Amino acid sequence: MELRFSPAEQQLRERVEAFLAEALPPGWHGEGGEDADEEWQVGLELNRRLSDHGWMAPAWPREYGGMAAGYIEQLIFNEAFAYHRAPGGGRLFSVGLVGPTIIHYGDERQKREHLPAITRAELYWCRGFSEPGAGSDLASLQTRAVRDGDEYVINGQKIWTSQAQRADMMLLLARTDPEAPKHKGISCFLLPMRTAGVAVRPLINLAGRHSFNEIFLTDVRVPLAARLGEENRGWYIATTTLDYERSSIAGSAGGRRNVEELVEHAAECPARRRAAVRSGLAERWVETEVGRMLSYRVAGMQARGLVPNAEASAAKLYAGELTQRIARFGVSVLGLYGQLRNGGRWARLKGRFAEQLLVTVGTATIAGGTSEVQRNIIATRGLGLPRG
Ligand SMILES: Cc1cc2nc3c(=O)[nH]c(=O)nc-3n(C[C@H](O)[C@H](O)[C@H](O)COP(=O)(O)OP(=O)(O)OC[C@H]3O[C@@H](n4cnc5c(N)ncnc54)[C@H](O)[C@@H]3O)c2cc1C
């Protein structure tokens, strides 16, 4: 077993670091997540630079504008981007989830229409899977798509749709056969957001930001050609999108950066709290290393052609809960100032930890599969325990 990056991988790490140092605004700290308009704009500019560099979609095949990068190279990109708080600017969905799904299941026309537009940083996607009654149990979704001649007519509601207010397109799941067993009657569609009958309403998150949305679909007509893959096979397509980027490296890399910032700040701590803060910092730092190793294990398995399952859930669970632990610890280290958000005069470290304490409830421990669901997977598939 080789527990080091190869010389070529090490070189790539250095190139990615150098690129980010040049491409991000001077002194960039990343503040509000990509919900904030300024951060979204920085993300779009970064995407243009990545596109010029041929780095917009490292994992994609070369014929679709990618670099055909392996799992370890992807991990290198993702780790550096998270550590430097490079804004996503919509890459997570467009490049990380939707593009690979179209590469797998799209016909030639769909590939030509959508993939180059993503790598040119011109087209942004959101994911319309969850519904008010279908989240962890996604296969219960009720949005209907009914064939009418050479079109489908779609009616229903989606919820928690991140960045839909900015997206051009949605990867949508809808039920096409209500009589079939629930996993077997779902189809997948590529829906332009500006189609008549699509209404986007903001949902404000715990931190008071407009991050996700409700989507109301009323008699939305799309041509048959907007269906991705075979009719009633959408569930299997959806599970493919959920399989991409499973290493969860962003959690531990972002966490490491946060711990380092707290270390710089620890000198301001009152003397009576120093011992507790020192030991807390040491614990959080060890935890970021554990998280990193769990993520490296997932990428290492993928690179060897194995399919991580409970291992990916363990990395996600650990990284998500660690992100929250660091945020909570950061607020306590900074004392009462730590509770102030939004970069006001008295806020410390731009209020980042108070902000993250709120935001990460959703982003780290619910989105992408809740912590309870990850524990179920670890228990049943990892430890062989019976289903509860
Ligand atoms: C920040 C954020 C962004 C999101 N972005 C998107 C997006 O862009 N597109 C999209 O389609 N969706 C998105 N989601 C939705 C997300 O996928 C769902 O919230 C998630 O799958 C949980 O579903 P739910 O909210 O319906 O909760 P439920 O599934 O109703 O769960 C409620 C509670 O019950 C627990 N629970 C459920 N089932 C089990 C079980 N079998 N065993 C033990 N406990 C269980 C859960 O852990 C949770 O605590 C986003 C969510 C968040 C928070």
The ligand as an SDF file (V2000), in Angstrom:
LIG
                    3D

 53 58  0  0  0  0  0  0  0  0999 V2000
  -29.0990   22.4720    2.5070 C   0  0  0  0  0  0  0  0  0  0  0  0
  -29.9450   21.4950    1.7450 C   0  0  0  0  0  0  0  0  0  0  0  0
  -29.8700   21.4660    0.3630 C   0  0  0  0  0  0  0  0  0  0  0  0
  -30.6620   20.5710   -0.3570 C   0  0  0  0  0  0  0  0  0  0  0  0
  -30.6230   20.6120   -1.7220 N   0  0  0  0  0  0  0  0  0  0  0  0
  -31.4300   19.7900   -2.4310 C   0  0  0  0  0  0  0  0  0  0  0  0
  -31.4690   19.8760   -3.8460 C   0  0  0  0  0  0  0  0  0  0  0  0
  -30.7900   20.7140   -4.4480 O   0  0  0  0  0  0  0  0  0  0  0  0
  -32.2900   19.0540   -4.5190 N   0  0  0  0  0  0  0  0  0  0  0  0
  -33.0710   18.1260   -3.8820 C   0  0  0  0  0  0  0  0  0  0  0  0
  -33.7670   17.3920   -4.5640 O   0  0  0  0  0  0  0  0  0  0  0  0
  -33.0760   18.0310   -2.5320 N   0  0  0  0  0  0  0  0  0  0  0  0
  -32.2770   18.8470   -1.8000 C   0  0  0  0  0  0  0  0  0  0  0  0
  -32.2690   18.7710   -0.4200 N   0  0  0  0  0  0  0  0  0  0  0  0
  -33.1810   17.8390    0.2310 C   0  0  0  0  0  0  0  0  0  0  0  0
  -32.4880   16.6790    0.9200 C   0  0  0  0  0  0  0  0  0  0  0  0
  -32.0670   15.7280   -0.0260 O   0  0  0  0  0  0  0  0  0  0  0  0
  -33.4870   16.1070    1.9310 C   0  0  0  0  0  0  0  0  0  0  0  0
  -33.7370   17.1210    2.8970 O   0  0  0  0  0  0  0  0  0  0  0  0
  -32.9640   14.8780    2.6280 C   0  0  0  0  0  0  0  0  0  0  0  0
  -32.8820   13.7980    1.7360 O   0  0  0  0  0  0  0  0  0  0  0  0
  -33.8720   14.4850    3.8180 C   0  0  0  0  0  0  0  0  0  0  0  0
  -35.1850   14.3810    3.3990 O   0  0  0  0  0  0  0  0  0  0  0  0
  -36.3590   15.1550    4.1870 P   0  0  0  0  0  0  0  0  0  0  0  0
  -35.9670   16.5680    4.3670 O   0  0  0  0  0  0  0  0  0  0  0  0
  -37.6390   14.8730    3.4580 O   0  0  0  0  0  0  0  0  0  0  0  0
  -36.4000   14.4970    5.6030 O   0  0  0  0  0  0  0  0  0  0  0  0
  -37.0720   13.0970    5.9810 P   0  0  0  0  0  0  0  0  0  0  0  0
  -36.6210   12.0630    5.0260 O   0  0  0  0  0  0  0  0  0  0  0  0
  -38.5410   13.2960    6.1590 O   0  0  0  0  0  0  0  0  0  0  0  0
  -36.4010   12.8190    7.3760 O   0  0  0  0  0  0  0  0  0  0  0  0
  -36.8610   13.4290    8.5840 C   0  0  0  0  0  0  0  0  0  0  0  0
  -36.0590   12.8480    9.7380 C   0  0  0  0  0  0  0  0  0  0  0  0
  -36.2830   11.4390    9.8120 O   0  0  0  0  0  0  0  0  0  0  0  0
  -35.0430   10.7420    9.7290 C   0  0  0  0  0  0  0  0  0  0  0  0
  -35.2180    9.5170    8.9490 N   0  0  0  0  0  0  0  0  0  0  0  0
  -35.8240    9.3860    7.7300 C   0  0  0  0  0  0  0  0  0  0  0  0
  -35.7710    8.1030    7.3240 N   0  0  0  0  0  0  0  0  0  0  0  0
  -35.1010    7.4110    8.2860 C   0  0  0  0  0  0  0  0  0  0  0  0
  -34.7380    6.0560    8.4470 C   0  0  0  0  0  0  0  0  0  0  0  0
  -35.0300    5.1340    7.5210 N   0  0  0  0  0  0  0  0  0  0  0  0
  -34.0560    5.7020    9.5770 N   0  0  0  0  0  0  0  0  0  0  0  0
  -33.7320    6.6190   10.5210 C   0  0  0  0  0  0  0  0  0  0  0  0
  -34.0860    7.9330   10.4360 N   0  0  0  0  0  0  0  0  0  0  0  0
  -34.7630    8.3210    9.3380 C   0  0  0  0  0  0  0  0  0  0  0  0
  -34.0980   11.6660    8.9920 C   0  0  0  0  0  0  0  0  0  0  0  0
  -32.7480   11.3870    9.2810 O   0  0  0  0  0  0  0  0  0  0  0  0
  -34.5420   13.0170    9.5400 C   0  0  0  0  0  0  0  0  0  0  0  0
  -33.9390   13.2530   10.7820 O   0  0  0  0  0  0  0  0  0  0  0  0
  -31.5100   19.6560    0.3180 C   0  0  0  0  0  0  0  0  0  0  0  0
  -31.5610   19.6820    1.7200 C   0  0  0  0  0  0  0  0  0  0  0  0
  -30.8040   20.5810    2.4250 C   0  0  0  0  0  0  0  0  0  0  0  0
  -30.9070   20.5940    3.9250 C   0  0  0  0  0  0  0  0  0  0  0  0
  1  2  1  0
  2  3  1  0
  2 52  2  0
  3  4  2  0
  4  5  1  0
  4 50  1  0
  5  6  2  0
  6  7  1  0
  6 13  1  0
  7  8  2  0
  7  9  1  0
  9 10  1  0
 10 11  2  0
 10 12  1  0
 12 13  2  0
 13 14  1  0
 14 15  1  0
 14 50  1  0
 15 16  1  0
 16 17  1  0
 16 18  1  0
 18 19  1  0
 18 20  1  0
 20 21  1  0
 20 22  1  0
 22 23  1  0
 23 24  1  0
 24 25  2  0
 24 26  1  0
 24 27  1  0
 27 28  1  0
 28 29  2  0
 28 30  1  0
 28 31  1  0
 31 32  1  0
 32 33  1  0
 33 34  1  0
 33 48  1  0
 34 35  1  0
 35 36  1  0
 35 46  1  0
 36 37  1  0
 36 45  1  0
 37 38  2  0
 38 39  1  0
 39 40  1  0
 39 45  2  0
 40 41  1  0
 40 42  2  0
 42 43  1  0
 43 44  2  0
 44 45  1  0
 46 47  1  0
 46 48  1  0
 48 49  1  0
 50 51  2  0
 51 52  1  0
 52 53  1  0
M  END
$$$$
